[in-house]
Amino acid sequence: MKRLLKKFTGFVSLATLAVGLMVSSAHAETLRIALAETPSDEMAAFFVALDRAKANGLDYEWTAFADEELAIQAVLSGQMNIGFGTPYAIMQRSKAPVRIVFQLSKLKFFPVTTMKYSTLKDMNGEPIMLHSRGGGTDSIANVIEEREGIKFGERSYVPGSGNRVAALLAGQGEATILDISNKNKIIKEAPDRFHALPMFDVDASDEALFANLDWIQSNEEQVNILVKALVSVWQDMAKDPTIISRETNPDGPIGQLPKEVLDELDGFYAEAVEGGLYDPNGGGRKAATADLEWYTRAGQLDGDPKTLNIDDFWYFAPLDAALK
């Protein structure tokens, strides 16, 4: 797989994969997108949206950082323009003018463990693998502790659901939190070793697209093209999940994933759509309200969620324009 590696001093580790997808345009500077992990089946829909945005004149490049924290820091530093993540704590505590513009996915995750555990309460004092410090799975672990009256043991951070599956299968852990696809994958591969514990419903954001508000307002055309493309893909996907595999560029980063991954795209997106992973309308005010409640309970926001102002965390103009 041919990729262009770039260096971003102070933020990119050796594990960071940087890829520039250059699109010719004379009308705007290149939009620099910070991904929170390397391309996977979970990102196929986003790359379809990028292709649609490219067709409408968006000039962009993307960089895959080792984890969400690095992606967030790259946006805060100005090295990247827009990024993946849910930086609620940073938005509140640093007073940085950062706003979310689109909900990429909801927190539809599942605690997966060895057969040693039967309920969430059995996890009291037990170690668990999570995606990243301060990220969605970390928040889920916090809320599980609060709702179940337990306290997890040591938390280790392994970015990427697929990497955590590999670690479990290799006997390097006994519990983690996985997305729908990887939950099904590990249980199918080792049904005698792993199962999913009963879990309460969660509708808050797992991944969202965010940027500095000043940059958003100064680059309205670029942001509007991207958000409109995302809305079109999310709405088409809700009607027919196979649109993702059919529109995936075989020469792009998703098209170059292993054949066994590509063969499962239709199944993955069918399960994800049925499971409510994606909001066809990009989340908007409904997601913002749910996020404030969730991330307050998760310990990443201070105060009463009923008194917090969603406009301090989201900027709705691009999404409102795309939905007209």
C-alpha positions as CSV (number, residue, x, y, z in Angstrom):
1,M,0.0,0.0,0.0
2,K,1.6,3.2,-1.2
3,R,1.2,6.0,1.4
4,L,2.8,9.4,1.9
5,L,4.4,9.7,5.3
6,K,4.5,13.2,6.9
7,K,6.0,14.4,10.1
8,F,4.2,16.6,12.6
9,T,6.8,17.6,15.3
10,G,5.6,17.1,18.8
11,F,2.4,15.3,18.1
12,V,3.0,12.4,15.8
13,S,4.6,9.2,17.2
14,L,6.3,6.5,15.2
15,A,3.0,4.7,15.3
16,T,1.3,7.6,13.5
17,L,0.4,7.0,9.9
18,A,0.2,10.2,7.8
19,V,-1.4,10.2,4.4
20,G,-2.0,13.1,2.1
21,L,-4.7,12.8,-0.4
22,M,-4.2,15.8,-2.6
23,V,-7.1,17.2,-4.6
24,S,-6.4,20.0,-7.0
25,S,-8.3,23.2,-6.3
26,A,-7.4,26.8,-6.8
27,H,-10.2,28.2,-4.6
28,A,-9.2,27.2,-1.0
29,E,-6.3,26.1,1.1
30,T,-6.0,22.3,1.7
31,L,-8.3,21.1,4.5
32,R,-6.2,19.2,7.0
33,I,-8.1,16.4,8.7
34,A,-6.9,14.6,11.9
35,L,-8.1,11.0,12.2
36,A,-7.9,9.3,15.6
37,E,-6.7,6.0,14.2
38,T,-5.6,4.4,10.9
39,P,-8.3,3.7,8.2
40,S,-10.5,0.7,8.9
41,D,-14.0,-0.6,8.0
42,E,-15.4,1.7,10.6
43,M,-14.1,4.7,8.5
44,A,-15.3,3.5,5.1
45,A,-18.4,5.7,5.2
46,F,-16.3,8.8,6.1
47,F,-14.0,8.2,3.1
48,V,-17.0,7.8,0.8
49,A,-18.1,11.2,2.1
50,L,-14.6,12.6,1.4
51,D,-14.9,11.4,-2.2
52,R,-18.2,13.1,-2.6
53,A,-16.8,16.3,-1.1
54,K,-13.8,16.0,-3.5
55,A,-16.2,15.9,-6.4
56,N,-17.7,19.1,-5.1
57,G,-14.3,20.9,-5.1
58,L,-13.0,20.2,-1.6
59,D,-9.2,20.1,-1.4
60,Y,-8.1,18.0,1.5
61,E,-5.4,15.8,3.1
62,W,-5.7,13.5,6.1
63,T,-3.4,12.3,8.8
64,A,-4.0,9.3,11.0
65,F,-2.7,9.9,14.5
66,A,-1.9,7.1,17.0
67,D,-4.9,8.0,19.3
68,E,-7.7,10.6,19.9
69,E,-5.6,12.7,22.3
70,L,-3.0,13.4,19.6
71,A,-5.6,14.2,17.0
72,I,-7.3,16.7,19.4
73,Q,-3.9,18.3,20.3
74,A,-3.1,18.6,16.6
75,V,-6.3,20.6,16.1
76,L,-5.8,22.7,19.2
77,S,-2.3,23.6,18.0
78,G,-3.5,24.6,14.6
79,Q,-1.4,21.9,12.8
80,M,-4.7,20.3,11.7
81,N,-7.9,22.1,10.8
82,I,-10.6,19.6,11.8
83,G,-10.5,16.3,13.7
84,F,-12.2,13.2,15.1
85,G,-13.0,13.0,18.8
86,T,-15.3,14.1,21.6
87,P,-13.1,16.8,23.4
88,Y,-15.8,17.9,25.8
89,A,-13.5,18.2,28.8
90,I,-11.0,20.3,26.8
91,M,-13.8,22.5,25.4
92,Q,-15.1,23.3,28.9
93,R,-11.9,23.5,31.0
94,S,-9.5,25.1,28.5
95,K,-12.1,27.5,27.2
96,A,-10.7,26.8,23.8
97,P,-13.1,28.0,21.0
98,V,-13.6,24.4,19.8
99,R,-17.0,23.2,18.5
100,I,-18.5,20.0,17.2
101,V,-20.2,20.2,13.8
102,F,-21.2,16.6,13.0
103,Q,-21.9,13.4,15.0
104,L,-20.0,10.6,13.1
105,S,-21.2,7.8,15.3
106,K,-22.9,7.0,18.6
107,L,-21.6,5.2,21.6
108,K,-22.9,1.7,20.6
109,F,-20.3,-0.4,22.4
110,F,-20.3,-3.7,24.2
111,P,-18.3,-5.0,27.2
112,V,-16.7,-8.2,26.0
113,T,-15.0,-10.5,28.4
114,T,-13.8,-14.1,29.0
115,M,-16.3,-16.5,30.4
116,K,-14.8,-15.7,33.8
117,Y,-17.3,-12.8,34.1
118,S,-21.1,-13.0,33.8
119,T,-22.3,-9.5,34.7
120,L,-20.8,-6.0,34.8
121,K,-20.7,-6.2,38.6
122,D,-18.3,-9.1,38.3
123,M,-15.8,-6.6,36.8
124,N,-15.3,-4.8,40.1
125,G,-11.5,-4.5,40.6
126,E,-10.7,-6.2,37.4
127,P,-8.4,-4.7,34.6
128,I,-9.9,-3.6,31.3
129,M,-8.5,-2.5,27.9
130,L,-9.9,0.7,26.4
131,H,-9.3,2.7,23.3
132,S,-7.8,6.0,24.6
133,R,-7.6,8.0,27.7
134,G,-10.6,10.4,27.8
135,G,-12.2,8.9,24.8
136,G,-15.5,7.2,24.3
137,T,-14.7,3.8,25.8
138,D,-13.0,5.5,28.8
139,S,-16.3,7.4,29.3
140,I,-18.3,4.2,29.0
141,A,-16.1,2.6,31.7
142,N,-16.7,5.6,33.9
143,V,-20.5,5.5,33.5
144,I,-20.5,1.7,34.1
145,E,-18.7,2.3,37.3
146,E,-21.2,5.0,38.4
147,R,-24.3,3.0,37.4
148,E,-23.2,-0.4,38.6
149,G,-21.4,0.8,41.8
150,I,-18.1,-0.8,40.8
151,K,-14.6,0.3,40.2
152,F,-12.5,-1.2,37.5
153,G,-8.9,-2.2,38.2
154,E,-6.0,-1.1,36.0
155,R,-7.0,0.6,32.7
156,S,-4.7,-0.1,29.7
157,Y,-5.1,1.8,26.5
158,V,-4.9,0.0,23.1
159,P,-6.2,2.2,20.2
160,G,-8.4,0.4,17.7
161,S,-11.0,-2.2,18.3
162,G,-9.3,-4.7,16.0
163,N,-6.1,-4.4,18.1
164,R,-8.0,-5.1,21.3
165,V,-9.6,-8.1,19.7
166,A,-6.1,-9.4,18.7
167,A,-4.9,-8.8,22.3
168,L,-7.8,-10.8,23.8
169,L,-7.4,-13.7,21.4
170,A,-3.6,-13.7,22.3
171,G,-4.5,-14.0,26.0
172,Q,-3.1,-10.5,26.7
173,G,-6.3,-9.4,28.5
174,E,-9.7,-10.6,29.7
175,A,-12.0,-7.6,29.1
176,T,-12.5,-4.7,26.8
177,I,-15.2,-2.6,25.2
178,L,-15.8,-3.2,21.5
179,D,-18.0,-1.9,18.6
180,I,-20.7,-4.0,17.0
181,S,-18.5,-5.4,14.3
182,N,-15.6,-6.5,16.5
183,K,-17.9,-7.8,19.2
184,N,-19.5,-10.1,16.7
185,K,-16.1,-11.0,15.2
186,I,-14.5,-12.2,18.4
187,I,-17.5,-14.1,19.6
188,K,-17.8,-15.8,16.2
189,E,-14.1,-16.7,16.2
190,A,-14.0,-17.9,19.9
191,P,-17.5,-18.5,21.2
192,D,-16.2,-20.8,23.9
193,R,-13.9,-18.1,25.3
194,F,-15.6,-14.8,24.9
195,H,-19.1,-13.2,25.3
196,A,-20.7,-9.8,25.6
197,L,-22.0,-8.8,29.0
198,P,-25.5,-7.3,29.3
199,M,-25.2,-3.5,28.7
200,F,-27.5,-0.5,29.0
201,D,-28.3,1.7,25.9
202,V,-26.1,4.7,25.1
203,D,-27.1,7.3,22.5
204,A,-24.3,9.9,23.0
205,S,-21.5,10.6,20.5
206,D,-18.6,8.2,20.2
207,E,-16.9,10.0,17.4
208,A,-17.7,13.6,16.2
209,L,-16.1,16.1,13.9
210,F,-14.8,19.2,15.6
211,A,-12.7,22.3,14.8
212,N,-11.8,25.7,16.1
213,L,-14.8,28.0,15.8
214,D,-12.8,30.8,14.4
215,W,-11.4,28.6,11.7
216,I,-14.9,27.2,10.9
217,Q,-16.3,30.6,10.5
218,S,-13.4,31.7,8.3
219,N,-13.6,28.6,6.1
220,E,-17.4,28.3,5.9
221,E,-17.3,27.0,2.3
222,Q,-15.0,24.1,3.0
223,V,-16.9,23.1,6.1
224,N,-20.2,23.3,4.4
225,I,-19.0,21.1,1.5
226,L,-17.7,18.4,3.9
227,V,-20.8,18.4,6.2
228,K,-23.2,18.3,3.3
229,A,-21.3,15.3,1.9
230,L,-21.4,13.6,5.3
231,V,-25.2,14.2,5.6
232,S,-25.7,12.8,2.0
233,V,-23.8,9.6,2.8
234,W,-25.3,9.1,6.2
235,Q,-28.8,9.5,4.8
236,D,-28.1,7.2,1.8
237,M,-26.6,4.6,4.1
238,A,-29.7,4.6,6.3
239,K,-31.7,3.6,3.2
240,D,-29.2,1.2,1.8
241,P,-26.0,0.2,3.7
242,T,-24.5,-1.4,0.6
243,I,-23.9,2.1,-0.8
244,I,-20.7,2.2,1.2
245,S,-19.0,-0.8,-0.4
246,R,-20.3,0.2,-3.8
247,E,-18.9,3.8,-3.6
248,T,-15.6,2.8,-1.9
249,N,-12.7,3.8,-4.1
250,P,-10.7,0.6,-4.8
251,D,-7.5,2.8,-5.1
252,G,-8.2,4.7,-1.9
253,P,-7.2,3.8,1.7
254,I,-10.3,1.7,2.4
255,G,-10.1,0.0,-1.0
256,Q,-6.6,-1.2,-0.1
257,L,-7.6,-2.9,3.1
258,P,-7.5,-6.7,3.2
259,K,-10.0,-8.5,1.0
260,E,-11.6,-10.2,4.0
261,V,-12.3,-6.8,5.5
262,L,-13.8,-5.5,2.3
263,D,-15.9,-8.6,1.9
264,E,-17.6,-7.8,5.2
265,L,-18.3,-4.1,4.6
266,D,-22.0,-4.8,3.6
267,G,-22.5,-6.9,6.7
268,F,-20.8,-4.4,9.0
269,Y,-22.8,-1.4,7.8
270,A,-26.1,-3.4,7.8
271,E,-25.5,-4.3,11.4
272,A,-24.4,-0.8,12.3
273,V,-27.4,0.9,10.7
274,E,-29.8,-1.6,12.2
275,G,-28.1,-1.1,15.6
276,G,-28.6,2.7,15.4
277,L,-24.9,3.5,15.2
278,Y,-25.4,6.4,12.8
279,D,-27.8,9.3,12.9
280,P,-28.9,10.1,9.3
281,N,-29.2,13.8,10.4
282,G,-25.7,14.1,11.9
283,G,-26.8,14.2,15.5
284,G,-27.5,17.9,15.8
285,R,-29.2,19.3,18.9
286,K,-30.5,15.9,19.9
287,A,-27.0,14.5,20.0
288,A,-25.6,17.6,21.7
289,T,-28.2,17.3,24.6
290,A,-27.4,13.6,25.0
291,D,-23.7,14.3,25.0
292,L,-23.9,16.8,27.8
293,E,-25.8,14.3,29.9
294,W,-23.5,11.4,29.1
295,Y,-20.2,13.2,29.4
296,T,-21.3,14.8,32.7
297,R,-22.0,11.4,34.1
298,A,-18.7,10.2,32.7
299,G,-16.9,12.8,34.6
300,Q,-15.6,14.8,31.6
301,L,-17.9,17.8,32.1
302,D,-18.6,19.7,35.3
303,G,-22.0,21.0,36.3
304,D,-25.6,20.1,35.8
305,P,-26.2,19.1,32.1
306,K,-29.6,20.9,32.2
307,T,-27.9,24.2,32.8
308,L,-25.0,23.7,30.3
309,N,-25.5,25.5,26.9
310,I,-25.2,23.2,23.9
311,D,-24.0,26.2,21.9
312,D,-20.8,26.2,24.0
313,F,-19.9,22.8,22.6
314,W,-21.6,22.6,19.1
315,Y,-21.8,24.9,16.1
316,F,-24.9,24.0,14.2
317,A,-24.8,26.3,11.2
318,P,-23.1,23.9,8.8
319,L,-25.4,21.0,9.7
320,D,-28.5,23.2,9.5
321,A,-27.5,24.4,6.1
322,A,-26.9,20.8,4.9
323,L,-30.3,19.6,6.1
324,K,-32.3,22.4,4.4
